[in-house]
Amino acid sequence: MSDAKRALRIALVGNPNTGKSSVFNRLTGLSQKVSNYPGITVDKLSGLAKLSATALAEVIDLPGTYSLHPNGEDERVVYQALVNPAESERADVVIGIADGTNLKRHLFLFTQVLDLGLPAVLVVTMHDEMRLRGQSVDFEALGAALGGVEVIPVNGRTGLGLDRVKEAVLRAKPVPVSDRFFQPRKKGAAWLDEAIALSGSRTEYAAWLWATEPPEFGALAWVQQRGAASDRLRVDETVQRYSALHRLLKTLLHLDPGKDLTRSARIDRVLTHPLWGGLTLIAVLFLLFQAVFFWAEGPMNAIDGYFSQLGAWAESVLPAGAFTELVANGIVPGVSGVLMFLPQIALLFFFIALLEESGYMARVVFMLDRVLRPFGLSGKSVVPMVSANACAIPAIMAARNIENPRERLLTILVTPFMTCSARLPVYTVLIALVIPKVAFGPFDARAFVLFALYALGFVVALGASSLVKRFVPVGTSAPFLLELPRYRLPLVRNLWNTVFQKSRSFVAEAGKIILAISILLWFLANYGPLSSAEMDQLDPAQRLEQSYIGRIGHAVEPAIRPLGYDWKVGIALLSSFAAREVFVGTMATIYAVGTDDLGTVREHMAQEINPDTGEPFFNLAVGVSLMLFYAFAMQCLSTFAVVKKETGGWKWPLIQMAGMTAFAYLVSFVAYQILA
């Protein structure tokens, strides 16, 4: 599509925790999509916004960053979106987001944007918090001081001011060269003309950024050859830019010393305390798992029952034959294995978003830095490890922001031990099967078990890091810096968007895998080496044993029998290497094929009898053994592939998979032998 026909491209730029997501959600609503930036693994969130009756814009929510100097992949994304000389790739207009309570720091990034010569509008959030803190600023005068930029206060919760932002975007213009904050030539950059020619940059500052990029990104060696030092150049820019901002805000920003500025600080005295903060964190997480288990139980049972009835209905109305059996016994149980656990997945994403929106998640990161240091990790490892409770794949990608190579590698290697959302369906079925519904006051024993499994994953991750760090070369550890946002009430719109987007992504990604495997399993479970006539003479259980999948299951059974598993569980273990959550869909398909009764998967598993004892097969010993195996085994080929990509070779992913599988086997073996 030509530039003349494409929609206006707007980039949202700002520091972390400035309310950028709220502005993005208000501008785009649910007209959003998640993809990846070309060539890298950082998420790209974009959406459409209607600026006027005739103007439509593509809004791109760029990762939060503190400057345009690309030290990591997130900063690199922002740099490319703003500096890229290709007209078809660069943003047309920038909406800078600045927290009004911290204008000086946040204007550093915005003035860098202005110096690139891009049309821009400045949105100031948290101005209600400014009033509480006794801060005020003349927004019109601030805009004039920034070179004629329109500065608009916005309330991300109510949307107040966004109409003005849309109007301002349509008339935004670059600031005059004379009003730009940083003048590279003042430091005698004789090489700048050559840098402009080589980089194809439109402005001096864009060429200066290109020339001073880190070695892995750009032209540092080129600058050094011309007698310049990249670090010194960046220091010069920082000093010049902050000096200008200090003079500007000294006259425009007014403070009322009588106002209380320490509301969040007083709360942090408790919530970040070494003792009380830790106890609060444990209580918050425990209540989270109680809610996930209790609130989701009703919807889960309803979905499970509905799909059981759907399978029976399909079998009754469709003509007898292979296609009907595929639908009733393959596709329907497989889809049920995804949607049945959507309530729990949605609740988990909701609570994680709640903690992030409130500002408490940043405190979790801060507190756990002290815990992680002795194990070779740091507070920067917390974000990937916490993110792994949703999915290990983006969590491992998030480790790219850890500058220290040793900490980054350790984080990648131990992150899969954290309990991801794909394990949740497995845990839910097994806990419901083998853990009795015993109440301790308002608490359920099954929620205690679920909480223990999550805690166990974290503890084992620390133990693994402590062990592996002995074999990883020591690097220089960077200081851990974190800006703690103020506590605030979460915005309902942001919570809804997060839950909707994450849940939709889970269903789409897991659903494709499970549906494909369900169809394959149905075929393998209905056909075998015997002829069709011979298979028809067998009862359902015998037919399953003589099928292709039955033969495969019996082949692996000797290896897993010490763990308490039979050939049917062996099939589920093998199939779930594609994705852990496939375990439930596999069990649903196997038991639906092996019987004429189309009940729920949990009912079928509960009715399975151990032929050696005549008692239920899924007893406490088998259930605990399976839960521990899934807690520690790296049964996710996608995670294996991402680790291979992020570590740049086969060595570490192979060591990781072998080590996790061996550990899972050993722990499951011990648990079964003790409990059996």
C-alpha positions in Angstrom: 0.0 0.0 0.0 1.4 3.4 -0.9 2.0 6.1 1.8 -0.7 8.2 0.3 -3.3 5.5 0.9 -2.3 4.0 4.3 -3.7 5.2 7.6 -1.8 7.7 9.6 0.7 5.9 11.9 0.8 7.2 15.5 3.4 5.9 18.0 2.7 6.1 21.7 6.0 6.8 23.5 6.7 7.0 27.2 8.5 5.7 30.2 7.1 2.6 32.0 4.2 3.2 34.4 3.1 6.5 32.9 -0.5 5.4 32.0 0.4 4.7 28.3 -1.7 1.5 28.2 -4.7 3.3 29.5 -4.4 6.0 26.7 -3.9 3.2 24.1 -6.9 1.3 25.3 -9.1 4.5 25.3 -8.0 5.4 21.8 -8.4 1.9 20.2 -11.0 0.1 22.4 -11.0 -3.5 21.3 -9.8 -2.8 17.8 -6.4 -4.2 18.7 -4.0 -7.0 17.5 -0.9 -8.5 18.9 2.0 -9.5 16.7 5.8 -9.4 16.7 8.1 -6.7 15.3 10.0 -8.0 12.2 13.1 -10.0 13.1 12.7 -10.0 16.9 10.4 -11.4 19.5 9.1 -8.3 21.3 5.3 -8.0 21.2 3.8 -5.4 19.0 0.4 -4.1 20.2 -1.5 -2.0 17.6 -5.0 -0.8 17.0 -7.2 1.5 14.9 -8.4 4.9 16.2 -10.9 7.2 14.5 -9.5 10.7 14.8 -12.4 12.4 12.9 -15.2 11.7 10.6 -12.7 11.3 7.7 -9.4 10.4 9.5 -8.4 6.8 10.6 -5.1 6.1 12.3 -3.1 3.1 13.2 -1.9 3.5 16.8 1.2 1.5 17.9 1.9 1.1 21.6 5.6 1.1 21.8 7.4 -0.6 24.7 8.1 1.6 27.7 11.6 3.1 27.7 13.6 5.8 29.5 15.5 7.0 26.4 16.2 6.4 22.7 19.6 4.8 23.4 19.0 1.2 22.4 20.6 -1.0 25.1 18.0 -3.8 24.8 15.4 -5.1 22.4 12.6 -2.9 23.8 14.6 0.2 23.4 15.7 -1.0 19.9 12.0 -1.3 18.9 11.3 2.3 19.9 14.5 3.5 18.2 13.6 1.8 14.9 10.0 3.1 15.0 11.1 6.7 15.4 14.5 6.9 13.7 14.1 4.4 10.8 14.7 6.5 7.6 12.3 4.4 5.6 9.1 6.5 5.3 6.9 3.4 5.1 8.1 2.2 8.5 8.6 5.3 10.6 5.8 6.8 12.8 4.1 9.9 11.3 3.1 11.5 14.6 4.2 10.7 18.2 2.0 11.0 21.2 4.4 11.4 24.1 3.0 10.2 27.5 4.4 11.8 30.6 3.5 11.3 34.2 2.8 14.8 35.6 4.2 13.9 39.0 7.6 13.2 37.4 7.8 15.6 34.5 11.5 16.2 34.5 12.5 12.6 34.0 9.7 11.8 31.5 10.4 14.9 29.4 13.9 13.7 28.8 12.5 11.0 26.4 10.0 13.4 24.9 12.5 16.0 24.0 14.6 13.4 22.3 11.5 12.7 20.1 11.2 16.4 19.4 14.8 16.6 18.4 14.2 13.9 15.8 12.0 16.4 13.9 8.8 14.3 14.3 5.4 16.0 14.8 4.4 15.3 18.4 1.7 15.9 21.0 2.4 15.7 24.7 -0.2 14.0 26.9 0.2 14.5 30.7 -1.3 11.8 32.9 -1.8 11.7 36.6 -2.6 15.4 36.8 -5.2 14.6 39.5 -2.4 13.0 41.5 -0.4 16.2 40.9 -3.1 18.2 42.7 -3.0 15.8 45.7 0.8 16.3 45.8 0.5 20.0 45.6 2.0 20.3 42.1 0.7 22.4 39.3 2.0 23.4 35.9 1.0 25.9 33.2 0.3 23.4 30.3 0.0 26.1 27.7 3.3 27.8 28.7 5.0 24.3 28.8 3.9 23.7 25.3 5.3 27.0 24.1 8.6 26.3 25.9 8.8 23.0 24.1 8.6 24.7 20.7 4.9 25.1 20.2 3.9 21.5 21.1 0.3 21.1 22.3 0.3 19.8 25.9 -2.9 18.2 27.0 -3.8 16.8 30.4 -5.7 13.5 30.1 -7.5 11.2 32.5 -6.9 7.7 31.3 -9.7 6.3 33.5 -12.5 8.5 32.2 -11.1 9.5 28.8 -11.3 13.2 29.6 -9.1 15.1 27.2 -8.7 12.4 24.5 -10.9 14.3 22.0 -8.5 17.2 22.3 -5.6 14.8 21.7 -7.2 13.4 18.5 -7.7 17.0 17.2 -4.1 17.9 18.1 -2.6 14.9 16.3 -4.2 16.0 13.0 -2.5 19.4 13.2 0.8 18.4 14.9 4.0 19.8 13.3 7.7 19.4 14.0 9.2 21.9 16.3 11.6 24.5 14.7 15.3 23.5 14.6 16.1 26.5 16.8 13.9 25.2 19.6 15.5 21.7 19.8 17.0 20.8 23.2 20.2 19.1 22.1 22.6 20.6 19.6 25.2 17.9 18.7 27.5 20.3 16.9 28.1 22.3 20.1 30.5 19.5 21.1 32.5 19.7 18.0 31.1 16.7 16.2 33.0 17.1 13.0 32.0 13.7 11.9 28.3 14.5 11.9 28.0 15.4 8.2 29.5 12.1 7.2 27.1 10.3 9.7 24.1 12.1 8.1 25.2 10.9 4.6 25.9 7.3 5.7 22.8 6.8 7.8 20.3 8.6 5.5 19.0 10.4 8.5 16.8 13.5 8.0 18.0 15.4 11.1 21.4 15.9 12.9 20.1 14.2 16.1 18.9 11.1 14.2 22.4 10.8 12.7 24.0 11.3 16.1 21.9 8.5 17.6 22.8 6.2 14.7 26.5 6.9 15.2 26.4 6.3 18.9 24.4 3.0 19.0 25.9 0.0 21.0 28.2 -2.3 19.1 25.5 -5.0 18.6 23.2 -2.5 17.0 25.1 0.1 15.1 28.1 2.3 14.4 30.1 2.5 17.7 33.3 1.3 16.1 32.8 3.9 13.3 32.6 6.7 15.8 35.6 5.5 17.7 37.6 5.5 14.5 36.9 9.2 14.2 38.3 10.0 17.7 35.0 10.1 19.5 33.9 8.1 22.6 30.3 6.9 22.5 29.9 6.9 26.3 31.2 10.4 26.6 28.9 11.6 23.9 25.8 10.2 25.7 26.9 11.8 28.9 27.2 15.2 27.1 23.7 14.8 25.8 22.3 13.8 29.2 23.9 16.8 30.9 22.8 19.3 28.2 19.2 17.9 28.1 18.6 17.8 31.8 20.1 21.3 32.3 17.6 22.7 29.8 14.7 20.8 31.4 15.7 22.1 34.9 15.7 25.7 33.7 12.4 25.2 32.0 10.5 23.5 34.9 12.0 25.8 37.5 9.7 28.6 36.2 6.7 26.5 35.1 6.3 23.8 37.8 4.9 25.0 41.1 5.0 23.0 44.4 2.9 23.4 47.5 5.2 22.3 50.4 2.2 21.9 52.7 0.8 19.0 50.7 1.4 15.4 51.8 3.6 13.6 49.2 4.1 10.3 51.0 0.9 8.4 50.7 2.4 5.6 48.7 5.6 5.8 50.8 3.5 5.1 54.0 1.9 2.1 52.4 5.3 0.8 51.3 6.5 0.8 54.9 4.3 -2.2 55.4 4.0 -3.8 51.9 7.8 -3.7 51.2 8.8 -4.6 54.8 11.1 -7.6 54.9 8.7 -9.5 57.2 5.2 -7.9 56.8 5.7 -7.4 53.1 6.6 -11.1 52.7 3.7 -12.3 54.7 1.4 -10.0 52.7 2.7 -11.4 49.4 2.1 -15.0 50.5 -1.4 -14.0 51.7 -2.2 -12.3 48.4 -1.0 -15.2 46.3 -2.9 -17.7 48.5 -6.1 -15.8 48.2 -5.6 -15.6 44.4 -5.5 -19.4 44.1 -8.5 -19.8 46.4 -10.4 -17.4 44.1 -9.2 -19.2 40.9 -10.3 -22.5 42.3 -13.7 -21.5 43.8 -15.0 -19.0 41.3 -14.1 -21.1 38.3 -15.6 -24.4 39.5 -19.2 -23.6 38.5 -18.5 -22.3 34.9 -16.0 -25.2 34.3 -18.6 -27.8 35.3 -21.2 -26.1 33.1 -18.8 -26.1 30.0 -17.7 -29.7 30.6 -21.4 -30.8 30.9 -22.4 -28.8 27.8 -19.7 -30.4 25.6 -20.6 -33.9 26.9 -24.2 -33.2 25.8 -23.0 -31.8 22.5 -21.1 -34.9 21.8 -24.1 -37.1 22.5 -26.3 -34.9 20.4 -23.9 -35.0 17.5 -23.8 -38.8 17.6 -27.6 -39.0 17.7 -28.4 -36.6 14.8 -25.5 -37.3 12.4 -25.5 -40.4 10.2 -23.5 -43.3 11.6 -20.0 -43.5 10.3 -16.4 -42.5 10.7 -17.1 -38.7 10.4 -19.7 -38.8 13.2 -17.3 -40.7 15.4 -14.6 -38.1 14.7 -16.9 -35.3 15.6 -18.4 -36.9 18.7 -15.3 -38.7 20.1 -12.4 -36.6 18.7 -13.2 -33.0 17.9 -15.8 -32.3 20.7 -13.7 -33.8 23.5 -10.6 -32.0 22.2 -12.3 -28.6 22.1 -13.8 -29.2 25.5 -10.3 -29.8 26.8 -9.5 -26.1 25.9 -12.7 -24.2 26.7 -13.4 -26.1 29.9 -10.4 -24.4 31.6 -11.0 -20.9 30.1 -12.6 -19.6 33.3 -9.5 -20.5 35.4 -7.2 -19.1 32.8 -9.2 -15.8 32.5 -9.3 -15.5 36.3 -5.5 -16.0 36.5 -4.9 -13.3 33.9 -7.4 -11.0 35.6 -5.6 -11.2 39.0 -2.1 -10.7 37.4 -3.4 -7.7 35.6 -5.0 -6.5 38.8 -1.7 -6.6 40.6 0.1 -4.8 37.8 -2.5 -2.1 37.4 -2.6 -1.4 41.1 1.2 -0.9 41.3 1.7 -3.8 43.6 3.5 -6.0 41.1 6.4 -3.6 41.0 6.7 -4.0 44.8 6.8 -7.8 44.3 9.7 -7.4 41.9 11.5 -5.1 44.4 11.0 -7.5 47.4 12.0 -10.6 45.5 15.3 -9.0 44.4 16.6 -9.6 47.9 15.5 -13.3 47.7 16.9 -14.0 44.3 20.4 -12.5 44.7 21.9 -15.5 46.6 20.7 -17.8 43.8 22.5 -16.0 41.0 19.4 -14.0 39.9 18.2 -10.5 40.5 15.1 -8.4 40.6 15.2 -8.2 36.9 14.6 -11.9 36.8 11.3 -11.5 38.6 9.4 -10.1 35.5 10.2 -13.2 33.4 9.5 -15.6 36.3 6.2 -13.9 37.2 5.3 -13.8 33.5 5.9 -17.5 33.3 2.8 -18.1 35.4 1.0 -17.2 32.1 3.4 -18.7 29.6 7.1 -19.6 29.6 7.6 -18.5 26.0 7.1 -14.7 26.3 8.7 -15.0 29.7 11.9 -16.3 28.3 11.8 -13.6 25.6 11.4 -11.0 28.4 14.8 -12.1 29.8 16.4 -10.2 26.9 16.1 -7.1 29.1 18.6 -8.5 31.6 21.9 -7.0 30.7 24.1 -9.4 32.7 24.7 -12.5 30.5 25.0 -14.9 33.4 21.7 -13.7 35.1 20.0 -13.8 31.7 21.0 -17.4 31.0 20.1 -18.6 34.5 16.7 -16.9 34.2 16.1 -18.6 30.9 17.1 -22.0 32.2 14.9 -22.0 35.4 11.9 -20.1 34.1 10.1 -23.3 32.8 9.9 -24.6 36.3 7.4 -21.8 37.1 3.8 -23.1 36.8 2.4 -21.8 33.5 -1.2 -21.6 32.6 -0.9 -24.7 30.4 -0.3 -26.8 33.6 -3.4 -25.4 35.2 -5.8 -27.7 33.4 -3.7 -30.7 34.2 -3.5 -29.7 37.9 -7.3 -29.0 38.0 -8.3 -32.4 36.7 -5.9 -34.3 38.9 -6.6 -32.4 42.1 -10.3 -32.8 41.6 -9.7 -36.6 41.1 -7.5 -37.4 44.0 -7.8 -34.6 46.6 -10.9 -34.8 48.7 -13.1 -31.7 49.0 -12.3 -30.9 52.6 -13.0 -27.4 53.9 -10.9 -25.6 56.6 -13.3 -22.9 57.5 -13.7 -20.8 54.3 -10.7 -22.5 52.6 -10.7 -25.6 50.4 -8.0 -28.3 50.7 -7.7 -28.4 46.9 -6.8 -24.7 46.8 -4.0 -25.4 49.3 -2.6 -28.1 46.9 -2.8 -25.8 43.9 -1.0 -23.0 45.9 1.6 -25.6 47.0 2.3 -26.6 43.4 2.9 -23.0 42.3 5.1 -22.4 45.4 7.0 -25.7 44.7 7.8 -24.5 41.1 9.3 -21.3 42.4 11.4 -23.1 45.1 12.7 -25.6 42.6 13.6 -22.8 40.2 15.7 -21.2 42.8 17.4 -24.5 43.7 18.1 -25.2 40.0 19.6 -21.7 39.6 21.8 -22.2 42.6 23.1 -25.5 41.1 23.5 -24.3 37.5 25.2 -21.0 38.5 28.3 -23.1 39.5 28.8 -24.0 35.8 28.1 -20.6 34.3 30.9 -18.1 34.0 30.6 -15.1 36.4 29.8 -11.8 34.7 29.6 -8.2 35.9 26.4 -7.7 37.8 24.5 -4.4 37.0 22.8 -2.6 39.8 19.0 -3.2 40.0 17.1 0.0 39.4 13.3 0.1 39.5 10.8 3.0 39.5 8.0 2.2 41.9 4.7 3.5 40.6 2.1 5.0 42.9 -0.7 2.8 44.2 -3.8 3.4 42.2 -7.2 1.8 41.6 -7.1 -0.5 38.6 -8.9 0.8 35.5 -11.7 -1.6 34.6 -11.2 -1.0 30.8 -7.5 -2.1 31.1 -8.4 -5.2 33.1 -11.0 -6.2 30.6 -8.7 -5.6 27.6 -5.9 -7.6 29.2 -8.2 -10.6 30.1 -9.9 -10.6 26.7 -6.7 -10.4 24.7 -4.8 -13.0 26.8 -7.7 -15.4 26.9 -8.4 -15.1 23.2 -4.7 -15.7 22.5 -4.7 -18.8 24.8 -7.8 -20.3 23.1 -6.5 -19.6 19.6 -3.0 -20.9 20.2 -3.8 -23.9 22.4 -7.0 -24.7 20.5 -5.1 -25.1 17.2 -2.7 -27.6 18.8 -5.3 -29.5 20.7 -7.7 -29.8 17.8 -5.0 -31.1 15.5 -3.8 -33.6 18.0 -7.3 -34.7 18.9 -8.0 -35.5 15.3 -4.7 -37.4 15.0 -5.3 -39.3 18.3 -8.8 -40.2 17.1 -7.4 -41.7 13.9 -4.6 -43.5 15.8 -7.1 -44.8 18.4 -9.6 -46.1 15.8 -7.3 -47.7 13.3 -4.5 -50.2 13.7 -2.5 -53.0 12.1 -5.5 -55.3 12.1 -8.1 -55.2 9.3 -11.3 -53.3 9.7 -13.3 -56.5 10.0 -11.0 -57.8 12.8 -11.3 -54.4 14.6 -15.1 -54.4 14.4 -15.2 -57.8 16.2 -13.5 -56.4 19.3 -15.2 -54.5 22.1 -14.2 -50.8 22.6 -11.5 -51.5 25.2 -9.9 -54.2 23.1 -10.1 -52.1 19.9 -8.3 -49.3 21.7 -5.5 -51.6 22.8 -5.0 -53.0 19.3 -5.0 -49.6 17.7 -1.9 -47.7 16.6 -2.0 -45.6 19.7 -2.5 -48.6 21.9 0.6 -50.2 20.5 2.6 -47.0 21.1 1.3 -46.8 24.7 2.2 -50.4 25.4 5.7 -49.8 24.0 6.4 -47.0 26.5 4.6 -48.6 29.4 7.6 -50.5 30.9 9.5 -47.2 31.2 6.7 -45.4 33.1 5.2 -48.3 35.1 7.6 -47.5 38.1 5.8 -44.1 38.2 2.4 -45.7 38.5 1.3 -45.0 35.0 -0.3 -47.3 32.4 -0.2 -47.2 28.6 -3.1 -44.8 28.4 -1.2 -42.2 30.6 1.9 -42.9 28.5 0.0 -41.8 25.4 -1.1 -38.6 27.1 2.5 -37.9 28.2 3.9 -38.4 24.7 1.2 -36.2 23.1 1.6 -33.4 25.7 5.1 -32.8 24.6 3.5 -30.6 21.9 1.8 -28.6 24.7 1.2 -29.5 28.3 -2.5 -28.7 28.2 -3.0 -31.4 25.5 -2.9 -33.9 28.4 -6.6 -33.2 29.2 -7.7 -33.3 25.6 -5.8 -36.6 25.1 -7.4 -38.2 28.1 -10.8 -37.0 26.9 -10.2 -38.5 23.4 -8.8 -41.8 24.7 -11.6 -42.4 27.1 -14.3 -41.2 24.7 -13.0 -43.7 22.1 -12.7 -46.5 24.6 -16.3 -46.4 25.8 -19.8 -45.8 24.4 -20.6 -43.4 27.3 -20.0 -39.8 26.5 -19.6 -38.5 30.0 -17.2 -35.8 31.1 -13.4 -36.4 31.1 -13.2 -36.3 34.9 -16.0 -38.8 35.3 -14.3 -41.2 32.8 -11.0 -40.9 34.6 -12.6 -41.4 38.0 -14.3 -44.6 36.7 -11.0 -46.1 35.3 -10.1 -49.3 37.3 -6.7 -50.7 37.9 -6.9 -54.3 36.6 -4.3 -55.5 39.2 -6.1 -54.1 42.3 -9.7 -53.7 41.2 -9.6 -50.2 42.7 -9.7 -46.8 41.0 -6.6 -46.3 38.9 -6.3 -42.6 39.6 -5.6 -42.8 43.4 -3.6 -40.4 45.5 -0.2 -42.0 44.6 -0.8 -41.8 40.8 -2.3 -38.3 41.0 0.5 -36.9 43.0 3.1 -38.6 40.8 1.5 -37.1 37.7 1.2 -33.6 39.1 4.9 -33.7 40.1 5.9 -35.0 36.7 4.1 -32.1 35.0 5.4 -29.6 37.5 9.0 -30.4 36.6 9.2 -31.9 33.1 9.8 -29.6 30.2 6.9 -30.9 28.2 6.6 -28.0 25.7 8.4 -28.1 22.4 7.7 -24.4 21.8 9.6 -23.5 24.9 12.5 -25.8 23.8 12.6 -23.9 20.5 12.6 -20.5 22.1 15.4 -21.4 24.5 17.4 -22.7 21.5 16.9 -19.4 19.8 17.6 -17.2 22.8 20.8 -19.1 23.8 22.0 -19.3 20.2 22.6 -23.1 20.1 21.6 -26.6 21.1 23.7 -27.0 24.2 21.6 -25.3 26.8 18.1 -26.4 25.6 19.3 -30.0 25.4 20.8 -29.8 28.9 17.6 -28.1 30.2 15.2 -30.7 28.7 17.3 -33.7 29.8 17.8 -32.3 33.3 14.2 -31.3 33.8 12.9 -34.6 32.5 15.3 -36.7 34.6 14.4 -34.6 37.7 10.7 -35.0 37.0 11.1 -38.8 36.6 13.1 -39.1 39.8 10.7 -37.0 41.9 7.6 -38.8 40.5 9.2 -42.2 41.1 9.9 -41.4 44.8 6.5 -39.9 45.4 4.7 -42.9 43.9 6.8 -45.4 45.8 6.2 -43.7 49.1 2.4 -43.1 48.6 1.5 -46.4 46.8 
